[in-house]
Amino acid sequence: MKSMCFTLEGVKCGKCAAKIKDYFSEVEGVVIKDVDVSSGRVTMELNASLSVMGIKSQFKDIGFQVQKMEKVGWFPVSIITVR
C-alpha cells in the first residue's frame, strides 16, 4: 500500500466528506484515512497496483478538483544522543 494526500477544491462541509468516504469505500484497494474539511485534504492508502491519476479522475467524477497530490511516508530519522 502507498499513502497519498490529495488537496481538493470543493470540499466545504461534512456532506462533502461523507460523499468522498462513501464513494471510495466501494473502490477496492482504497482506504480513506482522513478527510479534513477545513483544508480540503484527503489522506488515503492505495493498493500499489492502483493509478494515482485514476484516483484523481475518480475525484473529478464525484465533483472535486484535485489541486495537489503528495506521497505520504515515513522518513528515516537518526537518533543523536547529546551528552
ROMI-670232 format. One record per atom (N, C-alpha, C): residue number from 1; atom name; z, x, y. Coordinates in pm, whole numbers. Example, Ala and Ser with C-alpha at 12.3 -4.5 7.8 and 13.67 -1.06 7.14 Angstrom:
# ROMI-670232
@k 1 a N pz 780 px 1319 py -569
@k 1 a CA pz 780 px 1230 py -450
@k 1 a C pz 780 px 1320 py -330
@k 2 a N pz 708 px 1285 py -225
@k 2 a CA pz 714 px 1367 py -106
@k 2 a C pz 787 px 1290 py 3
//
This chain:
# ROMI-670232
@k 1 a N pz 0 px 85 py -118
@k 1 a CA pz 0 px 0 py 0
@k 1 a C pz 0 px 89 py 124
@k 2 a N pz -67 px 40 py 227
@k 2 a CA pz -66 px 110 py 355
@k 2 a C pz -8 px 15 py 460
@k 3 a N pz 71 px 69 py 550
@k 3 a CA pz 131 px -12 py 656
@k 3 a C pz 46 px -1 py 781
@k 4 a N pz 20 px -117 py 843
@k 4 a CA pz -62 px -123 py 963
@k 4 a C pz 7 px -213 py 1065
@k 5 a N pz -17 px -181 py 1192
@k 5 a CA pz 30 px -264 py 1301
@k 5 a C pz -91 px -304 py 1385
@k 6 a N pz -107 px -434 py 1405
@k 6 a CA pz -216 px -487 py 1485
@k 6 a C pz -156 px -550 py 1611
@k 7 a N pz -207 px -512 py 1727
@k 7 a CA pz -167 px -577 py 1852
@k 7 a C pz -275 px -680 py 1883
@k 8 a N pz -231 px -806 py 1895
@k 8 a CA pz -324 px -917 py 1909
@k 8 a C pz -316 px -981 py 2046
@k 9 a N pz -428 px -1032 py 2092
@k 9 a CA pz -432 px -1116 py 2211
@k 9 a C pz -424 px -1261 py 2163
@k 10 a N pz -341 px -1339 py 2229
@k 10 a CA pz -334 px -1481 py 2196
@k 10 a C pz -211 px -1525 py 2120
@k 11 a N pz -125 px -1430 py 2083
@k 11 a CA pz 0 px -1467 py 2014
@k 11 a C pz 100 px -1502 py 2123
@k 12 a N pz 130 px -1631 py 2138
@k 12 a CA pz 211 px -1676 py 2251
@k 12 a C pz 341 px -1745 py 2213
@k 13 a N pz 351 px -1791 py 2086
@k 13 a CA pz 467 px -1872 py 2051
@k 13 a C pz 494 px -1866 py 1901
@k 14 a N pz 598 px -1936 py 1861
@k 14 a CA pz 635 px -1942 py 1721
@k 14 a C pz 529 px -2005 py 1633
@k 15 a N pz 454 px -2100 py 1689
@k 15 a CA pz 346 px -2163 py 1611
@k 15 a C pz 236 px -2062 py 1579
@k 16 a N pz 208 px -1974 py 1675
@k 16 a CA pz 110 px -1868 py 1651
@k 16 a C pz 157 px -1777 py 1538
@k 17 a N pz 284 px -1738 py 1543
@k 17 a CA pz 341 px -1652 py 1440
@k 17 a C pz 334 px -1721 py 1304
@k 18 a N pz 367 px -1849 py 1301
@k 18 a CA pz 362 px -1925 py 1175
@k 18 a C pz 220 px -1934 py 1122
@k 19 a N pz 124 px -1952 py 1210
@k 19 a CA pz -17 px -1960 py 1170
@k 19 a C pz -60 px -1829 py 1103
@k 20 a N pz -21 px -1717 py 1161
@k 20 a CA pz -55 px -1586 py 1105
@k 20 a C pz 11 px -1568 py 970
@k 21 a N pz 141 px -1597 py 963
@k 21 a CA pz 215 px -1581 py 837
@k 21 a C pz 158 px -1671 py 728
@k 22 a N pz 131 px -1796 py 762
@k 22 a CA pz 77 px -1891 py 663
@k 22 a C pz -60 px -1846 py 613
@k 23 a N pz -146 px -1805 py 705
@k 23 a CA pz -281 px -1763 py 666
@k 23 a C pz -276 px -1643 py 573
@k 24 a N pz -204 px -1539 py 614
@k 24 a CA pz -204 px -1416 py 536
@k 24 a C pz -119 px -1424 py 410
@k 25 a N pz -33 px -1525 py 399
@k 25 a CA pz 43 px -1543 py 274
@k 25 a C pz -51 px -1581 py 160
@k 26 a N pz -169 px -1632 py 195
@k 26 a CA pz -269 px -1670 py 94
@k 26 a C pz -367 px -1558 py 62
@k 27 a N pz -359 px -1446 py 134
@k 27 a CA pz -452 px -1335 py 114
@k 27 a C pz -387 px -1235 py 18
@k 28 a N pz -450 px -1217 py -97
@k 28 a CA pz -397 px -1126 py -198
@k 28 a C pz -399 px -982 py -146
@k 29 a N pz -287 px -913 py -162
@k 29 a CA pz -278 px -773 py -121
@k 29 a C pz -228 px -752 py 20
@k 30 a N pz -184 px -863 py 87
@k 30 a CA pz -131 px -853 py 223
@k 30 a C pz 13 px -904 py 224
@k 31 a N pz 102 px -826 py 283
@k 31 a CA pz 242 px -868 py 301
@k 31 a C pz 275 px -853 py 450
@k 32 a N pz 305 px -965 py 515
@k 32 a CA pz 345 px -961 py 656
@k 32 a C pz 489 px -915 py 663
@k 33 a N pz 515 px -812 py 742
@k 33 a CA pz 650 px -760 py 760
@k 33 a C pz 713 px -816 py 887
@k 34 a N pz 633 px -831 py 995
@k 34 a CA pz 689 px -879 py 1121
@k 34 a C pz 577 px -932 py 1210
@k 35 a N pz 609 px -1039 py 1281
@k 35 a CA pz 520 px -1089 py 1387
@k 35 a C pz 607 px -1099 py 1511
@k 36 a N pz 580 px -1013 py 1610
@k 36 a CA pz 657 px -1009 py 1733
@k 36 a C pz 579 px -1084 py 1842
@k 37 a N pz 625 px -1204 py 1874
@k 37 a CA pz 555 px -1289 py 1971
@k 37 a C pz 555 px -1226 py 2110
@k 38 a N pz 662 px -1159 py 2148
@k 38 a CA pz 670 px -1104 py 2284
@k 38 a C pz 568 px -992 py 2309
@k 39 a N pz 534 px -916 py 2204
@k 39 a CA pz 439 px -806 py 2221
@k 39 a C pz 303 px -835 py 2158
@k 40 a N pz 296 px -939 py 2076
@k 40 a CA pz 171 px -969 py 2006
@k 40 a C pz 144 px -877 py 1889
@k 41 a N pz 248 px -804 py 1845
@k 41 a CA pz 231 px -706 py 1736
@k 41 a C pz 260 px -769 py 1600
@k 42 a N pz 169 px -745 py 1507
@k 42 a CA pz 185 px -791 py 1369
@k 42 a C pz 188 px -667 py 1280
@k 43 a N pz 297 px -651 py 1207
@k 43 a CA pz 310 px -538 py 1116
@k 43 a C pz 295 px -592 py 974
@k 44 a N pz 209 px -527 py 896
@k 44 a CA pz 184 px -573 py 761
@k 44 a C pz 158 px -456 py 667
@k 45 a N pz 176 px -483 py 539
@k 45 a CA pz 140 px -387 py 437
@k 45 a C pz 14 px -439 py 369
@k 46 a N pz -82 px -349 py 349
@k 46 a CA pz -209 px -385 py 289
@k 46 a C pz -230 px -307 py 160
@k 47 a N pz -284 px -373 py 61
@k 47 a CA pz -327 px -305 py -59
@k 47 a C pz -431 px -201 py -17
@k 48 a N pz -426 px -84 py -77
@k 48 a CA pz -516 px 25 py -38
@k 48 a C pz -663 px -11 py -50
@k 49 a N pz -695 px -109 py -134
@k 49 a CA pz -835 px -146 py -152
@k 49 a C pz -888 px -238 py -42
@k 50 a N pz -800 px -291 py 42
@k 50 a CA pz -843 px -382 py 147
@k 50 a C pz -896 px -306 py 268
@k 51 a N pz -996 px -362 py 332
@k 51 a CA pz -1057 px -302 py 450
@k 51 a C pz -980 px -346 py 575
@k 52 a N pz -944 px -250 py 658
@k 52 a CA pz -877 px -281 py 784
@k 52 a C pz -970 px -363 py 873
@k 53 a N pz -1098 px -331 py 870
@k 53 a CA pz -1194 px -407 py 951
@k 53 a C pz -1207 px -551 py 898
@k 54 a N pz -1191 px -569 py 769
@k 54 a CA pz -1192 px -704 py 712
@k 54 a C pz -1072 px -785 py 759
@k 55 a N pz -956 px -720 py 768
@k 55 a CA pz -835 px -787 py 820
@k 55 a C pz -856 px -822 py 967
@k 56 a N pz -916 px -731 py 1043
@k 56 a CA pz -945 px -757 py 1184
@k 56 a C pz -1034 px -881 py 1197
@k 57 a N pz -1133 px -892 py 1112
@k 57 a CA pz -1223 px -1007 py 1112
@k 57 a C pz -1149 px -1136 py 1078
@k 58 a N pz -1053 px -1127 py 987
@k 58 a CA pz -975 px -1246 py 949
@k 58 a C pz -888 px -1292 py 1066
@k 59 a N pz -833 px -1199 py 1144
@k 59 a CA pz -758 px -1239 py 1263
@k 59 a C pz -849 px -1318 py 1357
@k 60 a N pz -971 px -1271 py 1374
@k 60 a CA pz -1067 px -1339 py 1462
@k 60 a C pz -1097 px -1479 py 1408
@k 61 a N pz -1110 px -1492 py 1277
@k 61 a CA pz -1139 px -1621 py 1214
@k 61 a C pz -1031 px -1725 py 1244
@k 62 a N pz -907 px -1680 py 1263
@k 62 a CA pz -799 px -1776 py 1291
@k 62 a C pz -761 px -1781 py 1439
@k 63 a N pz -845 px -1718 py 1525
@k 63 a CA pz -829 px -1737 py 1668
@k 63 a C pz -760 px -1627 py 1747
@k 64 a N pz -744 px -1509 py 1688
@k 64 a CA pz -676 px -1400 py 1757
@k 64 a C pz -768 px -1278 py 1766
@k 65 a N pz -768 px -1212 py 1882
@k 65 a CA pz -846 px -1091 py 1902
@k 65 a C pz -756 px -969 py 1883
@k 66 a N pz -801 px -875 py 1802
@k 66 a CA pz -726 px -751 py 1781
@k 66 a C pz -756 px -658 py 1898
@k 67 a N pz -650 px -618 py 1969
@k 67 a CA pz -663 px -525 py 2081
@k 67 a C pz -642 px -381 py 2038
@k 68 a N pz -560 px -362 py 1934
@k 68 a CA pz -525 px -227 py 1892
@k 68 a C pz -484 px -230 py 1745
@k 69 a N pz -521 px -126 py 1672
@k 69 a CA pz -480 px -110 py 1533
@k 69 a C pz -415 px 27 py 1517
@k 70 a N pz -301 px 29 py 1450
@k 70 a CA pz -230 px 156 py 1429
@k 70 a C pz -181 px 164 py 1286
@k 71 a N pz -194 px 281 py 1228
@k 71 a CA pz -136 px 305 py 1098
@k 71 a C pz 13 px 333 py 1119
@k 72 a N pz 96 px 271 py 1038
@k 72 a CA pz 241 px 289 py 1049
@k 72 a C pz 284 px 370 py 928
@k 73 a N pz 365 px 472 py 951
@k 73 a CA pz 409 px 551 py 837
@k 73 a C pz 528 px 637 py 870
@k 74 a N pz 579 px 694 py 767
@k 74 a CA pz 692 px 786 py 782
@k 74 a C pz 637 px 925 py 800
@k 75 a N pz 698 px 998 py 890
@k 75 a CA pz 657 px 1134 py 915
@k 75 a C pz 770 px 1226 py 868
@k 76 a N pz 735 px 1337 py 806
@k 76 a CA pz 840 px 1427 py 759
@k 76 a C pz 921 px 1482 py 876
@k 77 a N pz 1050 px 1487 py 856
@k 77 a CA pz 1140 px 1536 py 959
@k 77 a C pz 1220 px 1651 py 901
@k 78 a N pz 1227 px 1760 py 974
@k 78 a CA pz 1308 px 1873 py 931
@k 78 a C pz 1449 px 1852 py 986
@k 79 a N pz 1544 px 1881 py 903
@k 79 a CA pz 1684 px 1872 py 945
@k 79 a C pz 1731 px 2013 py 981
@k 80 a N pz 1779 px 2025 py 1103
@k 80 a CA pz 1825 px 2154 py 1153
@k 80 a C pz 1976 px 2147 py 1175
@k 81 a N pz 2047 px 2240 py 1120
@k 81 a CA pz 2191 px 2246 py 1139
@k 81 a C pz 2221 px 2341 py 1253
@k 82 a N pz 2293 px 2290 py 1353
@k 82 a CA pz 2330 px 2372 py 1469
@k 82 a C pz 2475 px 2413 py 1451
@k 83 a N pz 2501 px 2544 py 1462
@k 83 a CA pz 2640 px 2591 py 1446
@k 83 a C pz 2695 px 2640 py 1575
//
